[in-house]
Amino acid sequence: MSEIILTVEGVDLVQLYGENNAKLNLLRKAYPDATITSRGNSLKLSGDKKYTQAAKSRFEMMVRYLREHNELPVQTVEDILGGENPFEVRIPVNGDAASNGTILFGREGRAIKAKTRNQKRLVESCEVNDIVFAVGPAGTGKTYTAVAIAVRALKNKLVKKIVLTRPAVEAGENLGFLPGDLKEKVDPYLRPLYDALDDMLPMDKINFFMDNRIIEIAPLAFMRGRTLDNAYIILDEAQNATPLQLKMFLTRIGPSAKCIITGDLSQIDLPGHQKSGLRQAMDILDGVEGINVISLTGEDVVRHRLVKEIIKAYDKIEGEERAKKERVRKRMEQNLPYEDEPEPGQPNAEPSPKNAEPA
C-alpha cells in the first residue's frame, strides 16, 4: 500500500476540482483502484503504488495547467487523464488523438482541435486530396484550421515549407497611401495568417522559419511565375481573387504540393466590375479527382455566440433579395408588368401609382 499527500498552493481550488468536485471525480473515475480524498488544499492518494503514482502524475499536470493558463477546461482534464501531455509540443501521427479532433499541440501545449463536424471533415479531406476548397461564412475557423493542418504537415516533415497567401484587397474601404517598405504595406492584409501562426508556434520558431523561408507569407500577386513544390500552400480569402488570379494560383502547384483554398462567397470585396474567381473555379473543377470542396455553415461558427445569429439574419435578408430578383427576372421574361415589392425585411408596401388600379 502507498499513501501520498499533496498540498495544493497558488491555484483556485474550485477551478481545480470543479463545481461539486466534477473534475476531481473524473480523476477518481480514471483511477478506481486508488482512493482519492480531498480536505482543503490537501489531496490524499492511497492504494497500490502504481495507481497512486499514476494519479499523482496526472493531478500534478492538472495543477500545472491551471497555474500556467488560469483555467482548466473539463476537456483538458479528460485529455490529460486520457494520456495526453499538454506541455509536450508535438503533432499527432495519423489516427493519434483523432477521437477528440486534435490536429496538433501548439504553444504551451494547448491542443488545437477541429471543433465542429465540418472542420473535422476538412481535416479528413486534406488527408486524401491534394487541393481542398473550404468555403463558408465568417467565424467558421476556415483559415485557422487550414493553418493548423499545414503546420502539422511541416512538423511531420511531409512538406518542406508552408506558403500562406491572400489577395491584398481592401474590405470596402479606401485606405489610401500606406507608409513603410513593401512588407509594411502588405502585412496588414496578411495579419490573420500571422495571428493563426502565433497560436501554434513559439515566436522564436516563427522568426526562424520566416528568416529561412520555411514559412512564407505573401500577397497573391507575388505568386506569379513561381512553382511551389514540396510545400503546403494556403490561399485565404479566395473570394477576392479574380478568375485570372485564381487560375494563375492553381497552376503554380508543384507535383509534391498540397493546397487549401478558403473563402466566403458572401463577402466579396472586389470592385463591382470584377467577378470573383472562387465560385467559377469550384464549378469548373467539380468532379476532378484529388480536388474536394468542404462547405461550412453557420452551425460551424466558433466565434462569439452572436456571430451565428448575425450570419443567420444577414442570410435571411440576402435570401429575400435573391428571391425578389428572381421573381423580377421571370416576370420580365414573360413580358409581364413589373409590380413594386417591399424591400426585404419590410412590411408589405402599397402598390405604386404606376401599378395602381384605375379609379
ZAMARGU-4260 file (C-alpha; in steps of 0.2 Angstrom, whole numbers, plus 5000, padded with zeros to 4 digits):
<rodrens>
0) 5000/5000/5000 | 5006/5018/4996 | 5000/5034/5003 | 5003/5051/4996 | 4998/5068/5002
5) 4999/5083/4991 | 4997/5101/4996 | 4990/5112/4983 | 4995/5130/4983 | 4994/5145/4971
10) 4978/5140/4962 | 4959/5142/4964 | 4953/5125/4971 | 4936/5127/4964 | 4944/5129/4947
15) 4955/5114/4950 | 4942/5102/4957 | 4927/5109/4948 | 4909/5113/4954 | 4903/5099/4965
20) 4921/5091/4963 | 4916/5087/4945 | 4935/5087/4939 | 4941/5078/4954 | 4928/5064/4951
25) 4935/5062/4934 | 4952/5058/4942 | 4943/5046/4953 | 4935/5038/4939 | 4951/5036/4929
30) 4959/5028/4944 | 4946/5017/4953 | 4959/5007/4962 | 4966/5022/4971 | 4957/5031/4985
35) 4957/5049/4982 | 4951/5061/4996 | 4952/5080/4997 | 4952/5091/5013 | 4955/5110/5010
40) 4971/5112/5000 | 4977/5094/5003 | 4974/5079/4992 | 4977/5061/4999 | 4980/5046/4987
45) 4981/5029/4994 | 4981/5012/4986 | 4993/5001/4976 | 5009/5011/4972 | 5007/5011/4953
50) 4990/5018/4954 | 4994/5031/4966 | 5009/5037/4957 | 5000/5037/4940 | 4986/5048/4948
55) 4999/5059/4956 | 5007/5062/4940 | 4990/5067/4931 | 4984/5078/4946 | 5001/5087/4945
60) 4998/5091/4927 | 4981/5097/4931 | 4988/5109/4944 | 5002/5115/4932 | 4990/5118/4918
65) 4979/5128/4929 | 4993/5138/4936 | 5000/5142/4919 | 4984/5146/4910 | 4972/5152/4924
70) 4959/5140/4918 | 4957/5121/4917 | 4943/5116/4905 | 4935/5099/4908 | 4940/5094/4890
75) 4958/5097/4895 | 4956/5086/4911 | 4949/5072/4900 | 4963/5074/4888 | 4976/5073/4902
80) 4968/5058/4910 | 4967/5050/4893 | 4986/5050/4892 | 4990/5066/4883 | 5003/5078/4889
85) 4998/5096/4886 | 5015/5103/4889 | 5023/5092/4875 | 5023/5102/4859 | 5021/5088/4846
90) 5009/5083/4832 | 4999/5068/4832 | 5003/5054/4819 | 4989/5048/4808 | 4975/5042/4819
95) 4983/5049/4836 | 4970/5060/4845 | 4958/5058/4831 | 4944/5054/4843 | 4944/5071/4850
100) 4948/5081/4834 | 4966/5086/4840 | 4976/5092/4825 | 4992/5097/4834 | 4998/5104/4851
105) 5003/5122/4849 | 5011/5135/4861 | 5012/5130/4879 | 5005/5113/4875 | 4987/5119/4870
110) 4978/5107/4860 | 4972/5114/4843 | 4957/5104/4838 | 4944/5103/4824 | 4929/5109/4835
115) 4914/5106/4823 | 4909/5092/4811 | 4913/5101/4796 | 4930/5106/4802 | 4934/5088/4805
120) 4928/5084/4788 | 4940/5097/4782 | 4955/5089/4791 | 4950/5072/4784 | 4948/5078/4766
125) 4965/5086/4767 | 4972/5069/4771 | 4966/5061/4755 | 4965/5076/4742 | 4979/5087/4736
130) 4968/5103/4733 | 4953/5107/4745 | 4941/5121/4744 | 4935/5126/4761 | 4920/5139/4759
135) 4909/5146/4772 | 4904/5161/4782 | 4915/5171/4794 | 4920/5164/4810 | 4919/5146/4805
140) 4938/5143/4808 | 4942/5140/4789 | 4959/5149/4790 | 4964/5144/4807 | 4960/5125/4804
145) 4969/5126/4787 | 4985/5134/4795 | 4985/5121/4809 | 4984/5107/4795 | 4999/5115/4786
150) 5009/5117/4802 | 5006/5099/4807 | 5012/5093/4789 | 5028/5104/4792 | 5031/5096/4809
155) 5028/5079/4802 | 5041/5083/4788 | 5028/5079/4775 | 5032/5096/4767 | 5047/5107/4767
160) 5039/5123/4768 | 5022/5132/4770 | 5016/5146/4759 | 5002/5157/4765 | 4994/5170/4753
165) 4979/5180/4751 | 4973/5194/4739 | 4978/5212/4745 | 4960/5219/4743 | 4953/5232/4755
170) 4936/5227/4763 | 4926/5240/4755 | 4937/5254/4761 | 4950/5265/4753 | 4965/5265/4764
175) 4975/5276/4753 | 4994/5278/4754 | 5001/5266/4767 | 5019/5271/4774 | 5034/5260/4775
180) 5043/5247/4764 | 5034/5234/4754 | 5032/5222/4769 | 5025/5235/4780 | 5012/5240/4766
185) 5006/5222/4764 | 5007/5215/4781 | 4990/5222/4787 | 4981/5212/4774 | 4990/5196/4780
190) 4988/5199/4799 | 4975/5185/4801 | 4988/5172/4795 | 5001/5179/4807 | 4988/5178/4821
195) 4985/5159/4817 | 5003/5155/4817 | 5006/5164/4834 | 4994/5151/4842 | 5003/5136/4835
200) 5022/5140/4836 | 5034/5149/4848 | 5039/5167/4842 | 5057/5162/4840 | 5052/5147/4829
205) 5041/5158/4818 | 5055/5170/4816 | 5067/5156/4812 | 5056/5148/4799 | 5052/5165/4791
210) 5070/5171/4791 | 5074/5154/4782 | 5059/5155/4770 | 5052/5139/4778 | 5036/5149/4781
215) 5032/5162/4768 | 5018/5174/4769 | 5015/5185/4754 | 5001/5193/4743 | 4993/5183/4729
220) 5001/5194/4716 | 5018/5188/4721 | 5014/5170/4716 | 5015/5173/4698 | 5029/5164/4689
225) 5033/5153/4703 | 5032/5134/4705 | 5028/5129/4723 | 5033/5111/4726 | 5036/5101/4742
230) 5025/5114/4751 | 5008/5116/4759 | 5000/5131/4751 | 4985/5141/4758 | 4976/5154/4748
235) 4965/5163/4760 | 4950/5175/4756 | 4950/5167/4739 | 4933/5175/4735 | 4943/5191/4732
240) 4953/5183/4718 | 4948/5186/4700 | 4946/5171/4689 | 4963/5175/4681 | 4972/5176/4698
245) 4964/5160/4704 | 4969/5151/4688 | 4987/5158/4690 | 4987/5152/4708 | 4981/5134/4704
250) 4994/5132/4690 | 5008/5136/4702 | 5006/5120/4712 | 5020/5108/4710 | 5019/5088/4710
255) 5023/5086/4728 | 5012/5101/4735 | 4996/5101/4744 | 4984/5116/4744 | 4969/5123/4754
260) 4959/5137/4747 | 4947/5146/4759 | 4934/5159/4755 | 4917/5166/4760 | 4906/5170/4744
265) 4895/5181/4754 | 4910/5194/4757 | 4917/5198/4741 | 4926/5215/4741 | 4931/5216/4723
270) 4926/5231/4713 | 4909/5230/4705 | 4915/5227/4688 | 4926/5212/4693 | 4920/5194/4696
275) 4926/5183/4710 | 4935/5168/4703 | 4931/5156/4718 | 4914/5150/4713 | 4920/5148/4694
280) 4934/5138/4700 | 4924/5127/4711 | 4911/5124/4696 | 4925/5121/4683 | 4935/5108/4695
285) 4919/5099/4701 | 4922/5081/4700 | 4941/5081/4697 | 4949/5068/4706 | 4961/5074/4720
290) 4950/5090/4722 | 4937/5092/4735 | 4925/5105/4742 | 4920/5107/4760 | 4906/5118/4764
295) 4905/5126/4781 | 4889/5134/4788 | 4883/5145/4802 | 4882/5129/4813 | 4902/5129/4812
300) 4904/5147/4819 | 4916/5146/4834 | 4917/5165/4837 | 4905/5174/4849 | 4888/5166/4850
305) 4880/5181/4842 | 4890/5179/4826 | 4880/5164/4822 | 4864/5174/4824 | 4871/5189/4814
310) 4875/5177/4800 | 4858/5170/4800 | 4850/5187/4800 | 4860/5193/4785 | 4857/5176/4776
315) 4838/5179/4778 | 4839/5196/4770 | 4850/5191/4756 | 4839/5176/4753 | 4824/5188/4751
320) 4834/5199/4740 | 4839/5185/4728 | 4821/5178/4728 | 4815/5196/4723 | 4827/5197/4709
325) 4822/5180/4703 | 4804/5185/4703 | 4808/5201/4693 | 4818/5191/4681 | 4804/5179/4677
330) 4791/5192/4675 | 4802/5201/4663 | 4805/5185/4653 | 4786/5183/4652 | 4783/5201/4647
335) 4773/5204/4662 | 4771/5221/4670 | 4783/5224/4685 | 4775/5226/4702 | 4783/5235/4716
340) 4788/5224/4730 | 4793/5229/4748 | 4811/5229/4752 | 4817/5213/4761 | 4813/5213/4779
345) 4800/5227/4777 | 4781/5226/4778 | 4770/5225/4763 | 4770/5241/4754 | 4756/5249/4745
350) 4756/5247/4726 | 4765/5262/4717 | 4754/5274/4707 | 4760/5267/4691 | 4754/5250/4695
355) 4738/5255/4705 | 4721/5250/4698 | 4712/5265/4689 | 4698/5273/4699
</rodrens>
